């Protein structure tokens, strides 16, 4: 299944209600993902520009986009989602592009 990376920021409401609704919302996010055939592979809570970096499997771009809309519509997060490929897939792309040795033709 295709892999997606989401960069997430908590909204002001998300921060203000973290104590009372944080875990409940986190569970709802996971249910939304699973309802669209996706799987949360990992979530990292961060310091810095983004509050969470999450990695998912989704069947396709449409499912990933629906999950982003569903989860952002809850009002506690803003999401930037992008497709990603593994290092091995990237190496295959380079080989397909420039030949078996990876050299530019």
C-alpha positions as CSV (number, residue, x, y, z in Angstrom):
1,X,0.0,0.0,0.0
2,X,1.2,3.5,-0.7
3,X,2.8,5.4,2.3
4,X,1.9,8.9,3.3
5,X,3.6,11.3,5.8
6,X,1.5,13.9,7.6
7,X,2.9,17.0,9.3
8,X,0.5,18.1,12.0
9,X,0.1,21.2,14.1
10,X,-2.3,21.5,17.0
11,X,-4.8,24.4,16.7
12,X,-5.4,26.8,19.6
13,X,-8.6,24.8,20.4
14,X,-6.6,21.6,20.2
15,X,-4.1,22.8,22.8
16,X,-6.7,24.3,25.1
17,X,-8.7,21.1,25.2
18,X,-5.8,18.7,25.2
19,X,-6.2,17.6,28.8
20,X,-9.9,16.8,28.5
21,X,-10.2,15.5,24.9
22,X,-6.7,14.7,23.7
23,X,-6.8,10.9,24.0
24,X,-10.4,10.7,22.7
25,X,-9.5,12.8,19.6
26,X,-6.4,10.7,19.0
27,X,-8.6,7.6,19.0
28,X,-11.1,9.2,16.6
29,X,-8.3,10.1,14.2
30,X,-7.2,6.5,14.2
31,X,-10.7,5.2,13.6
32,X,-11.2,7.7,10.7
33,X,-8.0,6.4,9.1
34,X,-9.0,2.7,9.5
35,X,-12.5,3.4,8.2
36,X,-10.9,4.5,4.9
37,X,-8.8,1.4,4.6
38,X,-5.7,3.1,6.1
39,X,-3.3,2.1,8.8
40,X,-1.4,4.4,11.2
41,X,2.1,3.0,11.0
42,X,3.7,5.4,13.5
43,X,3.2,8.8,15.1
44,X,6.0,10.9,16.5
45,X,5.2,13.9,18.8
46,X,7.8,16.6,18.2
47,X,9.3,19.8,19.4
48,X,9.8,22.5,16.8
49,X,7.8,23.5,13.7
50,X,5.4,20.5,13.7
51,X,3.7,18.9,16.7
52,X,3.3,15.5,15.2
53,X,4.8,13.6,12.3
54,X,2.6,10.6,11.3
55,X,3.2,7.8,8.9
56,X,0.3,6.0,7.3
57,X,-0.6,3.3,4.7
58,X,-3.6,4.2,2.5
59,X,-5.0,2.4,-0.5
60,X,-4.7,5.6,-2.6
61,X,-4.6,9.4,-2.7
62,X,-8.3,9.7,-2.4
63,X,-8.4,7.8,0.9
64,X,-5.5,9.8,2.2
65,X,-7.2,13.1,1.3
66,X,-10.5,12.0,2.8
67,X,-8.7,11.1,6.1
68,X,-7.0,14.5,6.2
69,X,-10.3,16.3,5.6
70,X,-12.1,14.2,8.2
71,X,-9.4,14.6,10.8
72,X,-8.8,18.3,10.2
73,X,-12.6,19.0,10.4
74,X,-12.6,18.0,14.1
75,X,-10.9,21.4,14.6
76,X,-8.0,20.4,16.8
77,X,-5.3,20.0,14.1
78,X,-4.0,21.3,10.8
79,X,-2.6,18.7,8.5
80,X,-0.1,18.6,5.5
81,X,-0.1,15.2,3.9
82,X,2.3,14.0,1.2
83,X,3.0,10.7,-0.5
84,X,6.3,9.1,0.3
85,X,8.5,6.3,-1.0
86,X,10.9,4.1,0.8
87,X,14.7,4.2,0.2
88,X,14.4,1.0,-1.8
89,X,11.6,2.4,-4.0
90,X,13.6,5.6,-4.5
91,X,16.6,3.5,-5.7
92,X,14.3,1.7,-8.2
93,X,13.0,5.1,-9.5
94,X,16.6,6.2,-10.1
95,X,17.4,3.0,-11.9
96,X,14.3,3.3,-14.1
97,X,15.2,6.9,-14.8
98,X,18.9,6.6,-15.6
99,X,19.5,2.9,-16.2
100,X,20.8,0.1,-14.0
101,X,24.0,1.8,-12.8
102,X,22.1,5.0,-11.8
103,X,24.2,7.1,-14.2
104,X,22.6,9.9,-16.2
105,X,22.3,9.1,-19.9
